[in-house]
Every structure is written in structure tokens, then in C-alpha cells.
Amino acid sequence: METDTEEGGLSFEVEGTHEDGHDEGVFYNPVQELNRDLTVAVLRAYPEWSGRDVDSYLDATAASGVRGVRAASEGYDAVCCDVDPDAVALAERNFARNDLPGEAVHRKAQAYMHESHFDVVDLDPFGTPIPFADAAVDSANALLCVTATDTAPLCGAHFRSGVRTYSAVPRNTEFHAEMGVRVLLSALVRTAARYDVAARPVFTHATSHYVRTYLHLDSGAQVADEQVDELGHVDWCQDCYYREHERGLLADPLDSCPVCGGTVQTAGPLYLGRPDDPDFLAAVAGELTDELGTRETAERLLERIAGELDRPTHYDQHRLYRNWSEPAIGMDEFLEGLREAGFEASRTHYGGTTLKTDATPAEMRDLFVE
């Protein structure tokens, strides 16, 4: 069933409002409006921030073409590619509906990307982006935008699927959202490095059951090696939540937890570097305008990410207190207590009870549990 919707000051024809990807017709997910609004702000901010002339944009798995049309409205030479002829026709209608130039191509995305080059390549498939990653790195000149919606494999909840898909060992920890972020970034960094390309994440968030990242690309073996050097492993105790991380592709796992003697699991290779660039976050925040329907949510998200400590894992305060068999205190009081004790502490965007700190779980317990 064809319906009309509006987004970003534009009008679109969509085939219903599909939120789970399994309905009939060309896929359109209204829940992803925040994702698309942030993409528009990124497209606005990137040229000046990077100092590069970026003009062309590919939506590699376009479906209804909303992303490509919105990129065209920002002045990009936009192409929508899809293997589904109905999706191609719908994208063409949506370009015409908004009186915007743009091309819709009926091709398999991987083949088209290997044959064509764009300043910006956007991967927003249903599920994992990894089958498209090699071709996307081959196609993108400057910026690679990637969404992954297969959070269960990424976060270790579907362990074997995560191993197969991402060539990494994910673990189902209490910092599961960040595990997913860093498994995805690791896979993308390693993919780019195979082509002597450095893929540096400049903005990454885990929101509403998906991970979204924007990677600034530079060519050269040396810069690619520098990104590979940001890979490593995390050892995590299932019993007391102690964890430590170490860079390097070879894992040196702990036999047992040095604090409680509990069972330790090792995850990796993970991307242990900063998943964002503070200057770029500020530039993106400056491009959020009133016609973006999720502007206030996007502003809060960027502010929270900008305030996060640069540490590769986070804690869930409620899980800590449950592990201590104690009732949790308020988050503001908890964070202030850490800071007053001389530790660094910040909230994270992963949830209302998540935080980053240089305090260990044992130090936090000693501080807050009598």
C-alpha cells in the first residue's frame, strides 16, 4: 500500500511504514529518521571539516530512496542503487516528486560499487553491512557511512554468527552496546586496511537497536597501519565485571580474574581507539536545523557522546549494584561521588544508567558499599 510521508522538509512516497523489514513492499523504516537526520548534518559538516571537495553520494542499498533524495536536497550528486526494480522505480519517483536531480540504478550493490567511485558511500542494509564492505571501501573516496542492524551477533548474544560475520570474538557483556560498536569498527578498519586505506571513525552511535558510524578515509599503508594499531582485546570477568584492555592483534588472555578469581572471557579484535572526533561532533551539531524532525534528540545525543570519556568499555550502574546485592543510588550522586574521590566519570549515550570511569568495579564497590 502506497502512502505519503514527510521528512526533512521533503515529501516521499513509501510503501507503508515497515519497521521490522519483513513486510511486503519496498522497505522504509520511520524509526530511522534520527539516523537520516544525523546523516544530513554530517553531509553538511564534512566538506569544511575535512577540507575536501565532496560532491557525489551513493546510497548503495537505497530501497525507497529517502537517503539519496535527502542527499540531493543538500546539493550532492546523488545515486540510489538497489537490486529490486520496484525500489529503483520508487526512488526515481521520489527524486521527481521533490524536483531534485538524481539517478536510480538497478544493480547489485557490490558490483556497482566496484565499478563506480563516489566521494561519499552510504551503506544502510537490512542486517549486517559486511557483505558490502569491501566494495564500499573500493568505491568511497572520502567518507564511508555504515549502519548495522544485526546487533545480536555484534554484541555477542548470537556468538557464532558474530564470529562468522565479523571475524572477531564478541562477548555478551554488560557493556553489550559498546561491544557491538567496537566489533563493527574493528571489522571495517581491517577491511579498509587490506586496501591500504585508513578508516578513521569520526562519529559513531548505538541507538534503537542499530549501530551507525561515519569513517573518514585516507589512502596509504602507513596511515592504514596506524588504524590497525588501534585494535586489541578486552578481558572481562563475568563475576565481578573487572576488565582490562590491551592493544595488539595477538590476544594474551587472563587465566582468571586478578580481583575475584572468577571466569574471564576475552573479546577481540576490537577497535580500542576513540570512535569519534570531538571537532567533527561539534561541526555536526552546528548543522542541526529546525526542519529536521529529530533535531532535539540529535542534539542531546551529540552532547552526550561529546562528553563521554575516551575509554573502550562502559559500566551499567544498575548491574553493578545488582552484582553487589545493594539498591542503586541516583546516577548524578554516583557520578559526583566518583569525581569527589578523584576518579574521572561521565555518562554515556548507551543508556540512562551507563557510565565511563577510570575506577575499577572493586574501587567503586569500596566507595559506595558499606
N, C-alpha and C positions, 0 to 999 in steps of 0.2 A: 504494500500500500504506500503510495507516494504522499508525502506530507511536506510542508514548508517549515523551515526554521530559520532563525536569525542568529548570527554570531559575529562579534567584532564589527558591527555596523554593516554587515553584508547579509544577503538573503540566499538561502540554499534550498534546493530540492533534495530531500533524502527519502529513502525507502523505509519509513518507520524510524523508531528510535531504539536501536539494538544495543543493549547494554551488556550482553553476555557473549556476543559473537556467534550464536548458534541459530538465530532466527533466519528466516528466508530473506533473500534480497541482498542488496549491497550494504556492507557493514557501515554503520555510523554509530558512534558512542558519544552521547551528550556528556557523560561523566568526564570525558577527556577535554572538556572546554578549557580547564585550567592549564592543562598540558599545551594546548594550542595557543592560548593567550600568551603564555610564557615564551613559546616559540616565536611569536610575532615580536615580542620585546627583545628577544635575543637577535633576531634578524635586523632589528633597528640598531641595536647597540654594537653589533660585531664589527662592521666596517671601520668605524672610528677607533674602537678599542684596539683592533688588530693592525690598523694602518694598511689594510689590504683593500684592493678594489674587488668587491664581490658583487656579481650581478646575476648569476644563474643559480637556480634552485631546482632540485629534483625531489619530488615526493615519490619514493620508489615503490611503495605499496599503497596506492592512492585511495582505493575504494571510492567513496563519494566525491573525493577531490577537494574537501574542505581545506586541508592544509595548503595544497597548491594554490587554490584560489586566494587564500589569505596572504600567501607569499606574493602573489601577483599584485595584490592591492597595496603592498609595500614597495612596489617598483621592481621586484625581481622578475627576470625572465623565467617563468615557471613552467615546469613539465610535470605532468601526472602520469605515472606508469602503473599499469595493472594487467594481470593475466586474464582477468574477467572482462569480456567485451561489454557486459552491462555496466560495469563500473566505469569503463572508459567513456561510454556514451553519457553516463550521468555526470562525470567530471566535465565533459565538453559542454553540457547544458548549464552547469554551474558557472563555468567561465563566461558563457554567453549571457546568462541571467544577470550577472553583475557588470556586464560590458567591460570585461577585462581580457587582455591578450593572454593566451596560454595554450599549451599543447597537451593533448591527452594521447598517450601511446599505448597500443595494445601489444605488450611484450612480456616475456618472463623477466622479472626484475634483474636477476643475476646477469643474464645475457646482455640486457640493455646497459647496465652499469659498466660492464667490461668494455663495451663499445663506445661509451659516451663519457664525457667529463663535465662536471659541474663544480662551481665554487662551493655550494652547499648541497650536501646529500642528507636526506631525512629518511630514516628507517622507522616506521611505526607499524610493524606487522602484528598479526594476532599470534601471541606466543613469543617464542624466542627470536631474536634478530640474528643469531649466529649463522644460519644458512646464507644470509645476505652479506655478512661482514666482510669477507674477502673482496667481493665485487664492489662493495661500498667504499672501501679504502682505495681500491684501484680507480674509482670514479671521482672521489672528492678531492678538490684542490685545496680547500682551506678549512672548512667546518663540517664535522660529521655529527649529526643529531640522531640519537638512538633511544627507542623505547623498548623495554622488555616487560611483558605481562606474565611471564611464567615464573612467578615469584616463589612457588613451592620448590622447584628444582634449584633456583638461585640461592634460596635461604637454607637448603639442606633438608627440608621437610620431605622431599622426594629425592633421596640421596643418589641413587643410581642414575636417575635421569639427569641430575645436576652434573655428575661426573662425566657422563656421556656427552652432554651438550656443551659444557664449558671447559672440559679438560682440566678440571680442578677438583679439589675435595672440599665441598661445602659442608658446614656443620650446622645442625639445628640448635642454635644457642638462644639465650635471652636477648641478644642483640641481633636478632634474625634479619631485621630490615637492613641494617648496615652490612651484614654478611652478604646479602644479595647485591647491594651496591658494589662491594669490593670484589666479588666474584665476577660480576659483569665487566667492571673496569679492567680487571686483570685479563680477561679473555680478549677484550678489544685492544688493549695495549699490546698483547702478544701477537694478535692478528696483524696490526699495523707494523710491528717491528719486523715481521717476515719480509716486508717490502721496503725496509729501511725508512720507515715513516714513524715519527714520534707522534703519538696520540695523547695529548695532554688534556685531561678533563678541566673545564673552566666553570662548569655549573652542573651539579648533579643533585637530584632529589628522589626520594622514595615516597610516593603519595598514592593513596587509594588503590593499592594492590598492583602498582607498577613501579618500575624504576625508569627514570629519564635522565640522560646525560648528554652533554654537549662537549665535543672534543675538538680542540684546536690542533691542526695538523701542520707538522714541519717535516721536510724531507732531509735525510742524511743519516748515515749509520751511527754517528756519534750521538746525535740527539735521540735517536731511537734507543740506543743503549742506555742513555740516562733515564728514560722511562722504564725500561726493563729493570733497572737498578732499584726502582720503587716497589718492586714485587717482593713478596716474602710470605711468612706464615704466622699464624696465631695459635698458640697453645692455650686451651681453655679447660678449666676444671668444672666438671659437671656438678660437683658437690658444693663448693664454696664460691664459685664464679670468679676465682682468681684467673687472670690471663696475662700473658706476655707475648710480645711480637718481636720478630727478627726479620730483617731484610735478607734476601738471598733465595735462589731457586731451589737449593737443596735444604730440605727440612731436617732439623735436628730435634725431634720431639722429646718432650719430657716423659720419663717413665711414670711419674706420679706427681701429684701436686706438692710443691715445696712447702705449702702452708698447712694443708689438712691431710695430705697423703691420699687424696681422692683420685678418681679416674680422670685422666687428661685426654682430650681429643685435640688433634691438630688439623687446622684448615689451611688450604692454600693450593697453589699460589694465589694470594690476594693482592690487590693494589693497596699499598700502605701509605701512599702519598696523599696530599691534600686533594680532595675530589672537586675543588672549586678554586677560583681565583678571586680574591676579595675585590680587586678593582673592577673585574668584569661583573661581579654581582651588583656592585654599585651602579655600573653603567646600565645593566638590565633594569634595575629598579627605577632608574630615571626615565625609562621608556614606557612605563605603565601608564596608560591614559584612560580617560573616562569611558571610551566606547568598549573597552574590554570588560566583559561581563563579570569576570572573576578578579577584578583589579585588587580589591581589598584583601582577598585570600592570598593572591600572589604577593602582595606587599608584605603580609605577615610571614609568609613562607621565606621570602628572601631575607627579611630581617632576622629570622630565627637561624637560618643557615649561616649568615654572616657572623653571627655571634657564637657559633659553635667552636669549641676548642679543636685544635688540629691533632686529633688522636684517632687511631684506626678502629676503635670499638666504643660502644656506649654501654651504659648500665640502665636497667629498668628499676627504679626505686621501689616499686611495689614488690617486685620479685625478690629484691634484696631483703626487704622486711619479712616477706613470707619465708624466705630461707632462714632468717633469724628468729622466726616464730614470734614476731613482735608486730603491733599495729603501726602502720606508717604515719609519720608526721607530714605536715604540708610541705610541698615541694620548695616553696620560697624559703621556708625555715630550714629545710635540709641543705639547700644550696648556700644559704648565708652561713650556716654552721660550718660547712666545709671551708668557705673563704676565711672565716674568722680563725680557723685552725691553721691557716697558712697554705691551704690547697687551692689549686685552680678548679673552677667548676662552672659549667654552663648547661643550659637546657639544650635539647636538640630538636630537630624537626621531625624526628621519627615517632613521636608520641608525647602526650601530656605528662607522662611520668618518666621520660627518658632524660639522661644527663651524661655529660662527659666530665671526667675529673682525672687528676693525676694521683688521687688517693686510691689505694688498693681496697678491695672488699673488707679485708681484715682491719685496716685503718678506719674505714667508715663504721664498721661494727663497734670498734673500741670507742669511737667518738659519740655514737648515738645510742648504743645499747648499754644499759647499766648492768 
